[in-house]
Amino acid sequence: MKLTYGNNKLERMATSAKALIREFGPAVGRATQIRMATLAAAPNLAAVPTIAPTFLHKLKGDRKGQWSVTIKDGDRICMVLDHDPLPLKQDGDIDLKLVTAVTIVFIGDYHP
């Protein structure tokens, strides 16, 4: 899947093992690397696991319109679907099999 980033700082952090470990520590940094590799290797968003430990899910509330992948504990990779228009199924839901590009907008713990 094609991954882009919301800003240069986020891209530098997300694409550097050293930066991830410096930002989050060894355990979360390595887990983030694994989740990023899972996203990059997936042909589309439907191929990303929706069960633990990865747990792809749609967000709501302040993060409505974003999707999230669990890293560890409260840490998440948050993304928006990089398609205009969004690929929809006949029932109006997003067709995740046709989502082949996302923009990473946040990495960390957004929970209060």
C-alpha positions as CSV (number, residue, x, y, z in Angstrom):
1,M,0.0,0.0,0.0
2,K,1.2,3.5,-0.7
3,L,2.0,5.4,2.5
4,T,2.4,9.2,2.7
5,Y,2.7,11.4,5.8
6,G,0.9,14.4,7.1
7,N,4.2,16.3,7.5
8,N,8.0,16.0,7.1
9,K,8.7,15.5,10.8
10,L,6.3,12.6,11.0
11,E,7.8,11.0,7.9
12,R,11.3,11.3,9.3
13,M,10.3,9.7,12.5
14,A,8.1,6.9,11.0
15,T,10.8,5.9,8.5
16,S,13.7,5.7,10.9
17,A,14.1,2.8,13.4
18,K,16.5,5.0,15.4
19,A,14.0,7.9,15.6
20,L,11.1,5.6,16.5
21,I,13.1,4.0,19.4
22,R,14.3,7.4,20.5
23,E,10.7,8.8,20.5
24,F,8.9,5.8,22.0
25,G,11.5,3.5,23.6
26,P,12.6,0.1,22.4
27,A,9.4,-1.9,22.8
28,V,6.9,0.6,21.2
29,G,9.5,1.7,18.7
30,R,10.0,-1.8,17.4
31,A,6.3,-2.5,17.4
32,T,5.7,0.6,15.4
33,Q,8.3,-0.6,12.8
34,I,6.4,-3.9,12.5
35,R,3.0,-2.1,12.1
36,M,4.4,0.3,9.5
37,A,5.9,-2.7,7.6
38,T,2.5,-4.5,7.8
39,L,0.8,-1.4,6.3
40,A,3.4,-1.0,3.5
41,A,3.3,-4.7,2.6
42,A,-0.5,-4.9,2.4
43,P,-1.9,-4.6,-1.1
44,N,-4.9,-2.8,0.3
45,L,-6.5,-1.8,3.6
46,A,-8.7,-4.9,3.6
47,A,-5.5,-7.0,3.9
48,V,-4.5,-5.3,7.2
49,P,-5.6,-7.5,10.2
50,T,-8.7,-6.3,12.1
51,I,-7.8,-8.5,15.1
52,A,-5.1,-8.1,17.8
53,P,-2.3,-7.3,17.8
54,T,-2.7,-5.0,14.7
55,F,-6.4,-4.3,15.1
56,L,-7.3,-1.9,12.2
57,H,-10.4,0.1,13.1
58,K,-12.3,3.2,12.1
59,L,-12.2,6.1,14.6
60,K,-15.0,8.3,15.8
61,G,-15.4,11.5,17.9
62,D,-12.5,14.0,17.5
63,R,-10.8,11.6,15.1
64,K,-13.9,10.9,12.9
65,G,-12.7,10.2,9.4
66,Q,-9.5,8.5,10.5
67,W,-8.5,4.9,10.8
68,S,-6.2,3.4,13.4
69,V,-3.8,0.5,13.8
70,T,-2.9,-0.5,17.3
71,I,0.8,-0.4,18.1
72,K,0.9,-1.4,21.8
73,D,-1.3,-0.4,24.8
74,G,-2.7,3.1,24.0
75,D,-0.3,3.8,21.1
76,R,-1.7,4.0,17.6
77,I,-0.9,4.8,14.0
78,C,-3.7,7.1,12.8
79,M,-4.3,7.6,9.1
80,V,-6.7,9.0,6.6
81,L,-7.7,7.3,3.4
82,D,-5.8,8.9,0.5
83,H,-8.6,8.5,-2.2
84,D,-10.8,11.2,-3.7
85,P,-13.5,10.1,-4.1
86,L,-13.5,7.3,-1.5
87,P,-14.2,3.9,-3.1
88,L,-17.7,2.8,-1.9
89,K,-19.6,-0.4,-2.0
90,Q,-23.2,-0.5,-3.2
91,D,-24.4,-0.3,0.4
92,G,-22.4,2.9,1.0
93,D,-19.6,1.5,3.1
94,I,-16.0,2.1,2.2
95,D,-14.6,-0.7,0.0
96,L,-11.4,-1.4,1.8
97,K,-10.3,-3.7,-1.0
98,L,-10.0,-0.6,-3.2
99,V,-8.1,1.5,-0.6
100,T,-4.5,1.3,-1.7
101,A,-3.1,4.6,-0.3
102,V,-3.3,6.2,3.1
103,T,-1.7,9.3,4.8
104,I,-0.3,8.8,8.2
105,V,-1.4,11.7,10.4
106,F,-0.4,10.7,13.9
107,I,1.7,8.2,15.8
108,G,1.4,7.9,19.6
109,D,-1.2,7.8,22.3
110,Y,-4.1,10.2,21.7
111,H,-6.1,8.8,24.7
112,P,-6.6,11.2,27.6
